[in-house]
Amino acid sequence: HLTVLLGCLTATAVAGPPVYQQCPDGLTCGKLAPRDLPGMVYDCAYSHPAKGAPVLGNVYYMHGDDGMRSKAMYRQTMLDAAAAGFSGLSCDQRGYSPGASPYVYAEYSYNKLASDIISLTNAAGFNATFGGKFHLVAHDQGARIAWHSIATKLTRDLLLSFSSLAIPHADVFSNNVMGPNAIVSDQTAE
């Protein structure tokens, strides 16, 4: 929290989103330009098991509305997973990577955001190993996009597992807030 003093008034404001490193310590960073998305270049971070160690799978990590360079929010998780044998990829999503931030509103539809999952994992080579299947970990709005990708069957057959962090399935959320059995405390939560 940040406290601001103005004359005799005191106001407390919650600080903005965390400021993440451009390239988190311990990870390898680079640009990823999927062939099927001409002109789109994503800033990504990678983690890999130790040289010579077996690779047990691939994990794609998606951030939500977490601010600039949000790929870094998974730093420790990616390092821990790499130590356990998993390669990882975390990219600043569409609208967060400077090279993948179109100015056209329609470029941010859930269908396009969900298809980015396939474009990025293919560009990273996830389709070349483990039968093209991977694990998906997603936070906040990234989880909502991931749920959409599963509901539309875009990723359903490609996922070995899915972990949704900090957001429920959209139908459950909608039912709790707007459905016939809405929960009043969910409707008024801040």
Phi, psi and chi 1 to 4 in degrees:
 res  aa     phi    psi   chi1   chi2   chi3   chi4
   1 HIS       -  149.6  -75.4   82.4      -      -
   2 LEU  -118.6  126.7  175.2   65.0      -      -
   3 THR  -104.4  132.8  -58.1      -      -      -
   4 VAL  -119.6  129.7 -179.2      -      -      -
   5 LEU  -104.5  122.5  -62.9  172.0      -      -
   6 LEU  -125.9  101.5  -60.3  172.1      -      -
   7 GLY    59.1 -123.0      -      -      -      -
   8 CYS   -98.0    5.7   39.7      -      -      -
   9 LEU   -94.7  139.6  -62.1  174.9      -      -
  10 THR  -121.0  127.1  -58.3      -      -      -
  11 ALA  -125.5  140.8      -      -      -      -
  12 THR  -113.3  129.3  -59.2      -      -      -
  13 ALA  -124.3  148.0      -      -      -      -
  14 VAL   -78.0  132.1  175.8      -      -      -
  15 ALA   -62.9  156.5      -      -      -      -
  16 GLY   -67.2 -170.9      -      -      -      -
  17 PRO   -61.6  156.4   10.3  -14.7      -      -
  18 PRO   -60.2  152.2   -3.9    7.4      -      -
  19 VAL   -97.4  114.4  177.1      -      -      -
  20 TYR   -96.7  153.2  -65.4  109.2      -      -
  21 GLN   -66.9  148.6  -67.3  176.4  -59.8      -
  22 GLN   -60.1  -44.8  179.6   63.3   31.8      -
  23 CYS  -131.9  107.1 -172.9      -      -      -
  24 PRO   -60.3  141.1  -15.8   26.3      -      -
  25 ASP   -53.3  133.4  -65.6  -24.0      -      -
  26 GLY    91.6  -12.4      -      -      -      -
  27 LEU  -106.9  161.0  -59.5  179.4      -      -
  28 THR  -102.4  134.2  -57.3      -      -      -
  29 CYS  -118.7  153.8  -67.0      -      -      -
  30 GLY  -173.3 -179.5      -      -      -      -
  31 LYS   -98.2  144.6  -54.1  -77.1 -174.4 -174.0
  32 LEU  -128.4  121.7 -164.4   56.8      -      -
  33 ALA  -119.7   90.3      -      -      -      -
  34 PRO   -58.2  135.6  -22.4   33.6      -      -
  35 ARG   -60.5  -33.2  -80.6 -169.2 -126.2  168.3
  36 ASP   -83.7    2.5   61.9  -28.5      -      -
  37 LEU  -126.6   71.2  -63.2  173.8      -      -
  38 PRO   -55.0  134.8  -12.8   19.8      -      -
  39 GLY    83.1   -5.4      -      -      -      -
  40 MET   -99.7  124.9  -61.2  -77.7  -84.7      -
  41 VAL  -129.5  120.1  179.8      -      -      -
  42 TYR  -102.4  142.0  -65.4   80.3      -      -
  43 ASP   -86.9  123.2  -65.1  -22.9      -      -
  44 CYS  -131.4  157.5  -60.2      -      -      -
  45 ALA  -122.5  142.8      -      -      -      -
  46 TYR  -125.6  149.5  -54.4   87.0      -      -
  47 SER  -135.3  147.1   60.8      -      -      -
  48 HIS  -140.5  149.9  -58.4  -74.3      -      -
  49 PRO   -60.1  162.8  -22.4   32.9      -      -
  50 ALA   -57.3  148.9      -      -      -      -
  51 LYS   -55.1  129.4 -167.3  170.3 -169.0  131.5
  52 GLY    88.0  -13.1      -      -      -      -
  53 ALA   -79.8  149.9      -      -      -      -
  54 PRO   -68.3  143.5   21.1  -27.7      -      -
  55 VAL   -97.6  122.4  179.3      -      -      -
  56 LEU   -94.7  -12.5  -57.5  176.2      -      -
  57 GLY   167.9  174.5      -      -      -      -
  58 ASN  -116.4  142.1  -62.4  -45.6      -      -
  59 VAL  -127.2  127.6 -176.7      -      -      -
  60 TYR  -104.5  127.6  179.5   53.8      -      -
  61 TYR  -109.8  127.6  -59.5   88.6      -      -
  62 MET  -116.8  127.3  -69.3  179.6   66.9      -
  63 HIS   -85.3  174.3   66.9   78.1      -      -
  64 GLY  -113.8 -137.4      -      -      -      -
  65 ASP   -85.4   69.3  -63.3  -32.4      -      -
  66 ASP  -113.5   12.6  -60.8  -63.7      -      -
  67 GLY    92.5 -177.6      -      -      -      -
  68 MET   -65.2  144.9  -68.9 -178.9   58.9      -
  69 ARG    57.6   35.4  -58.6 -174.1  -67.0  -89.1
  70 SER   -65.7  -14.3  -67.4      -      -      -
  71 LYS   -54.7  -27.5   66.2 -176.3  175.4  -65.5
  72 ALA   -72.2  -13.5      -      -      -      -
  73 MET   -62.9  -21.7   73.0 -177.2  -63.2      -
  74 TYR   -95.6    8.6  -71.1  109.3      -      -
  75 ARG   -45.8  -60.2  176.1 -169.2  171.1  -87.4
  76 GLN   -66.0  -38.4 -169.1   59.8   53.2      -
  77 THR   -62.4  -42.4  -56.7      -      -      -
  78 MET   -64.4  -41.2  -68.9  174.5   73.6      -
  79 LEU   -66.3  -41.5  -66.9  173.0      -      -
  80 ASP   -64.8  -42.0  -68.5  -15.0      -      -
  81 ALA   -66.5  -37.6      -      -      -      -
  82 ALA   -63.4  -40.2      -      -      -      -
  83 ALA   -63.9  -25.7      -      -      -      -
  84 ALA   -91.3   -1.4      -      -      -      -
  85 GLY   108.2   15.2      -      -      -      -
  86 PHE  -114.5  133.2  -67.4   88.1      -      -
  87 SER   -80.6  145.5  -69.2      -      -      -
  88 GLY  -131.7  152.2      -      -      -      -
  89 LEU  -137.4  129.6  170.2   68.2      -      -
  90 SER  -137.5  123.0  177.8      -      -      -
  91 CYS  -118.1  148.4  -62.2      -      -      -
  92 ASP   -68.7  120.0  -70.7  -28.9      -      -
  93 GLN   -67.9  173.3  -56.8  -64.8  -33.1      -
  94 ARG   -52.3  129.4 -176.8 -176.9  -69.0 -120.4
  95 GLY    93.2  -16.4      -      -      -      -
  96 TYR  -109.2  -31.1  -69.8   88.3      -      -
  97 SER   -81.4  125.4  -77.1      -      -      -
  98 PRO   -54.6  -34.3  -26.0   34.5      -      -
  99 GLY   -84.0   -0.6      -      -      -      -
 100 ALA  -135.5   53.5      -      -      -      -
 101 SER  -130.7   72.7  -65.0      -      -      -
 102 PRO   -60.2  151.8   -8.4   15.5      -      -
 103 TYR   -92.7    6.0  -71.4  102.0      -      -
 104 VAL  -101.7  122.5  178.5      -      -      -
 105 TYR   -52.9  -41.0 -177.8   77.8      -      -
 106 ALA   -63.5  -19.0      -      -      -      -
 107 GLU   -74.2   -1.4  -68.3  -62.6  -50.9      -
 108 TYR  -114.8   22.3  -64.4   92.4      -      -
 109 SER   -66.4  155.0   73.3      -      -      -
 110 TYR   -60.2  -33.7  -90.4   47.6      -      -
 111 ASN   -63.1  -42.6  -71.3  -26.0      -      -
 112 LYS   -70.6  -42.7  -70.3 -162.2 -178.6 -134.0
 113 LEU   -62.5  -39.2  -65.8  167.5      -      -
 114 ALA   -68.3  -39.0      -      -      -      -
 115 SER   -68.3  -22.4   70.6      -      -      -
 116 ASP   -60.2  -30.2  -75.1   -5.1      -      -
 117 ILE   -57.5  -48.4  -63.5  168.6      -      -
 118 ILE   -66.9  -45.3  -57.8  -58.4      -      -
 119 SER   -58.9  -45.2  -62.4      -      -      -
 120 LEU   -71.9  -42.8  -69.9  165.4      -      -
 121 THR   -68.4  -34.7   54.9      -      -      -
 122 ASN   -65.3  -46.3  -77.9  -20.2      -      -
 123 ALA   -62.3  -29.4      -      -      -      -
 124 ALA   -83.5   -4.7      -      -      -      -
 125 GLY    89.2    9.4      -      -      -      -
 126 PHE   -63.7  -25.0  -79.3   17.4      -      -
 127 ASN   -77.0  -11.7   62.9  -25.3      -      -
 128 ALA   -91.5   -7.0      -      -      -      -
 129 THR  -133.4  159.1   56.3      -      -      -
 130 PHE    53.5   38.0  -56.0   99.8      -      -
 131 GLY    63.9   22.5      -      -      -      -
 132 GLY    76.8    7.2      -      -      -      -
 133 LYS   -98.5  150.9  -64.0 -177.5 -178.6 -128.0
 134 PHE  -150.1  168.3   55.8   94.0      -      -
 135 HIS   -95.1  147.2  -58.2  -84.3      -      -
 136 LEU  -127.5  127.3  178.1   58.8      -      -
 137 VAL  -121.5  125.8  175.6      -      -      -
 138 ALA  -138.7  144.0      -      -      -      -
 139 HIS  -118.4  142.5  173.6 -105.4      -      -
 140 ASP    54.7 -128.0 -173.0   47.1      -      -
 141 GLN   -64.7  -27.5 -170.4   65.0  -36.6      -
 142 GLY   -61.6  -36.3      -      -      -      -
 143 ALA   -67.2  -38.9      -      -      -      -
 144 ARG   -62.7  -41.2  176.9   62.3 -168.9  104.4
 145 ILE   -65.3  -41.5  -66.2  162.3      -      -
 146 ALA   -63.2  -43.5      -      -      -      -
 147 TRP   -57.7  -41.0  -81.2  118.7      -      -
 148 HIS   -62.9  -41.2 -178.3   77.8      -      -
 149 SER   -64.2  -31.9   77.6      -      -      -
 150 ILE   -76.4  -45.0  -65.3  165.9      -      -
 151 ALA   -62.1  -34.4      -      -      -      -
 152 THR   -88.8    6.3   58.0      -      -      -
 153 LYS    66.6   15.3  -60.5 -178.2 -178.6  172.2
 154 LEU   -67.4  -44.0 -177.4   65.5      -      -
 155 THR  -112.8   -5.2   59.5      -      -      -
 156 ARG   -50.4  -44.1 -173.6  177.1  -63.7  176.2
 157 ASP   -85.1   -3.0  -66.7  -25.0      -      -
 158 LEU  -101.1  -15.6  -60.6  175.6      -      -
 159 LEU   -90.3  129.7  -61.7 -178.8      -      -
 160 LEU   -82.3  -32.6  -67.3  168.0      -      -
 161 SER  -159.3  160.6   69.3      -      -      -
 162 PHE  -139.4  128.7  171.4   54.7      -      -
 163 SER  -119.5  119.7  -63.7      -      -      -
 164 SER  -100.9  117.6  171.8      -      -      -
 165 LEU  -105.6  124.6  -50.3  176.0      -      -
 166 ALA    70.0   22.5      -      -      -      -
 167 ILE  -158.8  136.6 -166.5  164.7      -      -
 168 PRO   -83.2  174.0   31.8  -35.8      -      -
 169 HIS   -58.8  141.2 -174.7  -80.0      -      -
 170 ALA   -57.5  -38.3      -      -      -      -
 171 ASP   -65.8  -41.7  -68.1  -17.6      -      -
 172 VAL   -64.4  -45.1  172.6      -      -      -
 173 PHE   -59.9  -48.8  179.8   76.7      -      -
 174 SER   -61.7  -42.6  -67.2      -      -      -
 175 ASN   -63.3  -38.6  -71.7  -19.5      -      -
 176 ASN   -70.7  -28.3  -78.1   -2.5      -      -
 177 VAL   -98.0  -35.3  176.3      -      -      -
 178 MET  -126.4   -9.8  -60.3  178.5  -65.4      -
 179 GLY   -72.2  176.9      -      -      -      -
 180 PRO   -65.0  -21.3   19.9  -28.4      -      -
 181 ASN  -113.1   37.2  -61.2  -47.1      -      -
 182 ALA   -54.3  145.9      -      -      -      -
 183 ILE   -98.3  116.6  -60.1  169.6      -      -
 184 VAL   -55.7  -42.2  174.3      -      -      -
 185 SER   -64.9  -30.1   60.7      -      -      -
 186 ASP   -73.3  -33.3  -75.0   -6.5      -      -
 187 GLN   -69.3  -30.3  -68.8  174.6  -36.4      -
 188 THR  -107.2    2.0   59.0      -      -      -
 189 ALA   -65.8  142.9      -      -      -      -
 190 GLU  -107.5      -  -70.2 -177.5   23.4      -
